[in-house]
Amino acid sequence: MKTEYRIVTGGGRSTGAMGVWEEEGKLYVSFASAASQCALLLYQKGTNQKKARLPFPEEGRIGHVWTMMVYGDFKDLEYAFEEDGRECPDPYGRAFKGHDRWGDKNNSKRPLRTPLGCQEAYDWEGDRPLELAFEDCIMYRIHPRGFTKHSSSGLGPKERGTFKGIVSRIPYLKELGITTVEMMPPVEFQEILLPEQPEQVYAGEEPEAGKIRLNYWGYAPAFSFAPKASYSSLGGESASREFKDMVKSFHRAGLEVVIELYLDGTRTPAYALELARFWVLEYHVDGIHLTGFWPLKMIGEDPYLGRTKLFAENWENVDPGQRRHLCEYNQGFMLDMRGFLKGDEGKLNQVIYHTRHNPETLGAVNYMAGTNGFTMADMVSYDRKHNEDNGEENRDGTDYNQSWNCGAEGPARKKKILAMRRRQLRNAMLFLFLSQGTPLLLAGDEFGRTQKGNNNAYCQDNEISWVNWSLLKTHRELYEFARYAIRFRREHGLFHLPKEPALMDYASVGMPDVSYHGVKAWYPEFESFRRQLGIFYCGQYGRKPDGSPDDYFYVAYNMHWEPHEFALPHLPKGLIWHTAFDTYEDSCNGIYEAGREPVLEDQRRCMVMARSIMVLVGKSAPAKGKKSVVQEEEAHAETGA
């Protein structure tokens, strides 16, 4: 029996929302196209059996938007649009069938169609975005698939590389100290790279027969209103529910979810605005990282998004509004701090800028490694890129990595080189977590994830890109250092102030909030050959979690290949300098835990070893005749008691 459908002219939703919206027994349909004729195509679910072709009436056309309302029975159907005889998916489709399996070579041949009946109600159980302040966030960047795809994740085959798999890592993220997870594009895109695609390079020849090239990262034209079906443990329309379950689980654990959305420049500003609003309203995401081509002024000043974290390379000429929700996200911190780390000349002005940069109206994301470039472990292990596995004769990827291999290219066995790499990674972690702004870790950098020198792993859906969780055991010391540095930052408000330090004594406490020093106290030195810097933090300007004034800190950076002696500024009466971090000390992994910091022997000066950082904290001196915790432990060790 043939199904009858009745078309009503001009039946688009009054809100102007695009796509197909369902109510019982009817569809509201809106489709933007400059074609001369357009239609809605209905297919039997999971087949190529066309059930109906419903032309848009000309009288329902408004500009380039075709609208209609359709009555009928839509059970077990899926749809696509037609423009001038050519089938095309709905750019606003909220789910798609046909690409449920990641990397299936037939995906490029299957049409993308949206199942009807997929807009089921979801019980959020009172869930809302968390709206954490930028200064209190510790961000962590993951790939939705690569984060748990490796067999070392301990998950079953169906859960690896899925939104459900990500949920399994919530306890780990909490233990590390993460507050905000950023996810690379989680939307429906074509991962099969075809020879005719301009972004694909085949080094002058066709790929091997049957060999599939993959776009692992997801920076491609996409159907961005739909979570990617192959990132769901069940596939298809289940991706929407699984993504919502993931967000709700994160929020219950006190963790935020930020997604990266990429636009390739072919979408209209109206599409971009509706897309950003959709993910906030429909999926409760806490923030969006806007990459590619976005109308930033329109997005940044939109009232619906006025409390949503929005990240972009810069927000020039955009009104930030009354609440700090816009955030700068660019590679300036990474490039400058990597240069300082490896001992480049003329970096002190940039280092000072980045350690204090934290505008009152904008957030600022800091990272030492991003998706595009070396991981942190590779940053200290390779001088040159090694992208041979990409099949482009090592021509792709940047040649400017701001890296230093510490004396050997790639894996090394010499103890001296390995010790230097450990020290440099500890230095990099302190660069990140002792700077104002919002720190971001690339997933796995906290335990030495490597891409074997590949700095452009866009097509590497394998162990080069996946997080290898077994490294958590083999590089446990680095993980413990990163975790402690995060905790240290969170316990001391001086290192995550709500606005940039003023470098003034605006509270009239006798010294500025933050001051800069050379090897002589109160005398900063900015000659191009200098690689030493001291930063003094006044405790009266910060707060601990219990609301009490913070401690006084002096951070001595020496990125020279020779040791340097730093003269120390005087502390208020009753306080003396103790050592909280010394990245040169392998024996204690660079850490002296709170309450166990040893007293600095010489209170007027300290020797900072080559390529290392010392963090000193001003604490009360032990009572006369009473030993410190560290002294008591040393005495016990000597006597064997």
N, C-alpha and C positions, 0 to 999 in steps of 0.2 A: 504494500500500500504506500503510495507516494505521500510524503509529508508536505503539508501546505504551510506556506509562510506568508504573512501579511506585512507589507512595508508601509510605514507611516512617514510622510515627508517631514524633514527637519526634526528628527527625533533625537538629536544629540543631547547630551546632558547640559543643563543650563549653566553649570559651573565652567563649561569650556574644557573639561577634562577630555583628553584624547584616548583613543583605543576603544575597547569593547567592555561595557559594564553590564552586568547581568542582574536581572530580577526574575522572579518566578514567571516563566512563560514569555519573557521578552528580553530583548537586547537593545541597549543604547549604543550606537556605533558612530564613531568620529574618526576620520582618516584624512591626514594632510597629504595632498599630492597635486602637482601641477598638470597631471595627465588629463587628457580630454575625456576619458571614460574610466570609471573605477567600479569595483564590485567587491562584495563579501563572498568568499568561497567557504562552503561548509563541507567537511569530509567526515566519513565514518572514522571514529577514533582508531588510530593505529594502522590505518590502511590508506590507499590512494583512491578509494571509492568516493567520488564526489557526490554529495547528497543534494547540493543546491548551489547555484550561482545567482546571487542577489545583487543586481545593479543598483548603485546609488542613484536616486532620482536627481535630475539636474536642478529641480527647484529647491532641493535641500543643500545646495552648494553655497557656502559663504566664503568668498575669496578662493583660497586653495584648500579649504576644509570641506570635505564631503560628510554629510550627516544623515542619519535615518534611525528609525526605531523599527525593530522587527519582532513580530509576534509568532510564536510557534513552539514546537517541542525540540529542545536542544540537547537532550540526553545522549551521552556517548558520542559527542561530536567534538571536532576541533576545527579551527579556522585559520585562514590566511586572507590577505587582500590580493586584489588584482588591479593593476594599472596598465591601461592600453594593452591588454592581453597577456601581460607578464605577471606571474605569481610572485608575491613578496611577503615576508613575515610582517607582523604588526610591530612597528618600532616601540610601541608602548605595551607589548605583551608581558604579562606578569609571570608566565611560565611557558616552557616550550618542550615539545616532544621531538625526538629524533636524534638528540645529541647526548643521550643518557650516559654513554660510555666514553670516558676520556681517551683521546688518541685513536679512536676507531677510524681507520682510513676511509671508511665509507661515509663518514660524517659530512664530508664536503659534497656528497651527492644527494644526501637526504634533505628534503625540504623541512624548514623549521615551521612548525604549526603550534598554535596555542590551544590547549584543551579547554573546552567550555566546562563550567562547573568547578573550576579550580579556585574560585574566589570564596573559599569556605571561611566561616567565622573562626576567629582565634581568640582564646581567652588569655589575655595578658596578665590577669590576676593583679591588677593595680600597678603593673610595671611602668616605670618612667625612666628617661635618661638621667644619669647621675649628676651631671653638671659640676664635676670636680674643677677646682681652680687650676689654671695652667701651672702655677708655681708648685702645686702639690702633686703633679703627675709625674710618673715614671713610665715612659712609653716603650713599647716592644713591637717591632715590625715583623710580621709573619707572611708567608705565602700560604693561602688556604689549603693547598695540596701538599706542598713540600714540608710543612711543619710537622706532619705526622705520617707521611708516606713511607718513610724508612722502616724496615723491619724491626729496628731497634726501638721503635716506639712502643712495642709490646702490644699493639692492638691487633684485632682480627683483620683479615684481608678486606672485608667489606667496610670497615670503619677507618682504615688508613686513608689519609688524604681527603678527609671529609669534614664538614661542619661539625658533625657528631664527634669526630676524632679530636677536634680542637677543644671541645668541652672537657675531654678527659685530661687535658693539661692545666685545668684551672688550679688544682692544688699546687702544682709546680710553680705556676706564675705567682701565686700568692706567697709561696715560700721565698721566691727570689725578690719579691718586693714590688712587682709590677702593679700599676694601677690602670693602665690604658693600653689596649692591644690595637695596633693598626694592621689592617688586613689589605694585602694587595688586591687588585680588582676581583671581586667575587661574583661577577655578572656573566651572562651568557655571551661568549665570544667564540669565534672559530679558531680552535687551536691547531688545526692542520694547516701548515704553511704550504701554499701552492706555488709552483714555479712562476706563474704569471703575476703573483703579488709583488709589487715594486719593492717592498721592504725585505724581500727574500733574496739572498745572494747565493749562487751555486758555484762560485769560483770558476766560471767559464764553461761549465758542463752540467748536464742534467744529473739529478741524483740517481743513486743506484736503484735498479728496478725493485719496486716494493718497499723501498726505504722511506720512512715517514719523517718529515721535519716538523717539529712542534714549536708553537709559540707558547712557551711555558709561563711567561710573565703576564700576558693578557693585555698588553698595550696595543689594541687593535680596534677596528670598528666593532661595536658590540650592541646587543639588545639589553640595555642597562637597567631596565625595570624588572628583570628576572634574575634571581640568584642562579648561578650556573648549575645545571642539572647534574653534571658529572662530579661536582663537589658535594653531592648529597649521597648518603649511604644507601638510599633507596631510589634515587634518580627521579627524573620527570618533575611533575608538579609537587612532589614531596620536598623538593629543595626549599620551597617557601616556608613550610612548617618547620623544617629542620633548622633553617637559619633563625627563625623566630625563637625556637627552643634554645638555640645557642645564645642569643642575645639575652633572653630572660635568665638563663643560668649564669651568665657573666654578671648581670646586674645583681642577682641574689648574692653573689660572692663579693660584691663591691668593686667589680671591674668594669671599665668602660670599653665600648667597641667603636672603633673608628674604621671606616672603609675608604679605600682609595677608588675614585671613579675617574676614568680617562675618557675624554672626548677628543675625537680626531679632527674636528674642525668642520665637519659636514652637517652638524646639528644646529638648529636655530637657537637663539637665546631663550625663546619660550620653552623649548624642549629641555634645555639645561636647567632652567628654574624649576619646572615641574618635576624633573628627575631628582634634584636635591631635596625638594619638599617631600617627595614620595618616600624616600628612604628614611627620612626622619619620622614621618607620620605613620607609615605602614610597618616599618621594621624597628623603630625606636633606637636607631643608631645614635651614638653620642657625638659623632663628628664625621666630617667628610674631608678627605684630602683631595683637592681639586687639581688634577694634572691634565696636561693637554691644553685644549682651547676652551676656556670658560669666560662668560661675561662677568668678570669678577665684581664689578661695581654693582650690577643687578643682584648677584647672589649675596654679596657681603652686606648689602643694605636692605635685604628682604626682611620684613617684620616677622614672618613665620620662622625664619632661621636666626633670629636675634639672640637666642640662647644656645645655639648649636655651635660646637667647635668647628671652625672652618679653617683649613690649612691650604696655603698657596705659596708660591715662590716669593711674592711680595704683594702688598695691598696698597700700592701707590694710588693716591687720589680717591680712596674709598673711605667713607665716613665709618669709623669703627663702632659708633653707637654708644649707648650708655653702659653696656656690660662688655667686659673684655672677652670676646669670643672669636676674634680673628687672630690667626697665628702665622708668622713667617716660617717657611719651611724650604730652606735652600742649602747648598753644599758649602757655603762660605766658612762655617765653623770647621767642617771636616778638612778642607784643603789647608786652611791656615794653621790649624792645630797639628795636623800631620807634618807640615813643614817644620814647625817648632820642635816636634817630637824627634825628628831625624837630625836636628841641629842646623837647619838653614839659618843664614844670616837675615837680619832685618825683619824679624817676626814679632818683636816685643809689643809694638803698637797694636797689631792685630790681636795678639793674645790678650792684652788688657781689654780691648774692645769686647772680645767674645766672653771673657770671664765675667763681665758685668752687664752685658747687653740683655736687657729685659724691660722693654718699653712699658709704660704704665697703661697704654691703651691697646697694645698688641702683645700676643705671646711670641716666643721665639723657640723653635725646635733646634736642639744641638745633637749632632751625631758624629761619631768617628768612622762609621762605615754605613753605606747604603746599599740598596739592591744593585745599583749600577756602579760597579767598581770592586775593589778588593774587599774581602772580609777583614776583620781586625787581625786575625791570625796571619792572613796572607800579606797584610800591610807590613808586617815585621819579618816576612819570610821570602818575599820576592821583590826584586828591583824592576822586573819587566813582566808584562802580561804574557800569559800562556793560554791563548784561546784556540789552539790548533783543533781541539775537538769540535769547534763550531763549524768546521768545514769551509772557512773563508781565508785560509792560509795566514791566519793570525793578523789579518788586516783590520778586523773589526775591534771595537772597544777603544777607549782612550789610551794614549801613550803617556799620559801625565797622571801618575798614580800617587805622587807624594809619598812614596814608600821607601823603606830601606831594609834590606834582607839580613842585616846584622852580621854579614861576613860570608854567607853562603847562599846560593840560590836554591830555594825549595827546601825539602826535608833535610835535616842535618843531624849529626850524631855527636859533634863536638860539644862538650859540656859548657865551654865558654860561650859558644854561640847560643845554645839553648837557654843559658842563664840570662844572657842579654835580651833575648826575645821575651822571656817571662817578665823581666824588669820593664821593658818597653810597653808591654800590655798592661801592667799595673799602672804605669805612668798615664797611658791613654785612658784607663778607667777613671783615674782621678781628674784628668782634664775634663772628662764628661760630667762627673757627678759633683765636682766642686765649683762648676760654673753656674751662674744664674741662668734663667730660662728653663726650658723643659727638655731633659735628657731623653734620648731615644737609643735603645739597643737593637741591633739587627739580630734576629733569632739565631741562637747558637753561638754568637760571639762571646757570650759569657763562659763558654767552655771550649773555645778554640776551634770553631767550625772552619773548615777550609774548603775552597773551591779549586785547589791545586793550581792557583795562580790565574784562574779564569776571571777576568774582570767584566765580562759581558755574557753571562750565562743565560741569556734570554731563551735559548732553545734547548737547554739541558734539563730535561725531565728525568733525572737519574741521581746518583749519589753525589754528583758535583753540586747540585742545588738542594737536595733534601737535607734536613737536619738529622745528623747522625747522633742519636742519643747515647750511644756507647761512649762518646767523648766526655760525657759528664763524669764518668769514672776515671778515665785516663788523665783528664785535665781538671781534677777536682779542686786543686789549689786555686786555679784561675776563677772557677765558679765561686769558691768561698770568698775570694777577694772582691769580686763583683757584688756578691750579695751583701757583704759587710759594708762596702762603699755606699750602696743604696740605702742601707739602714742608717749609716752615719749621716748621710744627707738628710734623710727624713727626720732624724732626731735633732737636727740643728738648723733652725730657721734662718740663720745667717747665710746659708748656702742656697736657699730658695725663697728669697724675699718676694713680696707681691709686686715690687717695682724696682727699677734700677737703682743701685747705690748712688747716693748724691756726691760722695767723696767730700762731705762736709760734716761739721759737728752741729747739725741742725737741732739736736736734742739737748745741747749744752751739757754734755757729759765729760768734756775734756779732751776728746779726740774724735776724728771723723769716723763715719760708719765703716768705710773701707779706705785704705791708703796703700800706696805702692812704694816699694823700696828696692834699692840695688844691693850690692854686697855691703854697703854702708846703710845703716838704718836711716830712714827718712830722706834718702838721697837716691831717687830713681835714676837709672842710667839707660838711655835709649840709643846709644851708638849702635850702628848696624852690626858690629861684631859681637855685641852682648847676647848671651844666651842664658842669662840668669835674671830671675825676678822674684821678689818677695811681696806677698800680699798680707796685710794686717787687717783682721776683722775685729771690730769692737763689739763685745758681747751685749752691750746695752741696746743695740739696734735689732737684735734678733730674739726669738722666743723658742723655747723648747716645747714639746708637745703638751706639757702640763701648764704652760703659760708663764713659767718663770724665765728670767733673763737668760740668754744663751751664754756660753763660754767665750773667752777670747781665743782667737786662732791666728797663727802665723803660718802661711804656706810658702815654702821655699822651693822654687823650681830651678833646677840646674840641668839644662839640656846640652851643656858643653861636654866634650869627651875628657875633660879634666875636672877634678874636684875643686870646689870653691868654698871659701869660708864666708858665712853671712853674719854680720853684726845684727843683734836682735833688738827690737824696740822694747822699752821698759813696760812692764805690766803694772796695773794698779796694786796698791799695797796689799799684801797678804796672799798674792798669787805668784806662782813660779811656773816656769815652762816645763811641760812634760811632752813626751813623744807619742803621737797618736798613729802616725804612719811614717814608715821609712821604706820606700820602694826598693832601695838597694839591698835590704836585708832579706836574703832568701830563707834564712833559718826560721823566721816567723811569718813568712809569706807577706812581709811588708806591713803587717798589722799588729798594733798593740791595742787590745780591746779595752773598751770603756771600763774604768775602775782599776785597770792593770797597766796604765801608761807609766813607763819609767821616767823618773825625774831626769831632766837634762843636766849633765854634770857641770857644764859651763853655762851659766845663765846670761852671759853677755854675748856669746857667739856660738855658732855651730858649724861644723864642717858637713857640707852636702856633697856626697860622692858623685862621680861622673854619671850623667844621664839618669838622674834620680830626683825624687820629690820627697821632701820631709814636711809633715804636717805637725805643728806644735800646738798644744792646747794649754791655756793658762788655768791652773787649778791650785787649790790651797796646798800649802806645804804641809807635810806630815808634822804632827805635833812634836815638839822637842823631845828627843829620846825615843820616839816611836818610829818603827820602821814602816815603810810603805808595803803594800801587798807584794810587789815584785821583790823587794828586799827580803821579806819574810820567806818567800818561796825559794829564793837563792840560798838563804841560810839553811833551810830545811834540806835542800838538795846537797849542800856541802857536808852536813852532819849525817845525812842519811835518815833523819827523823821523819 
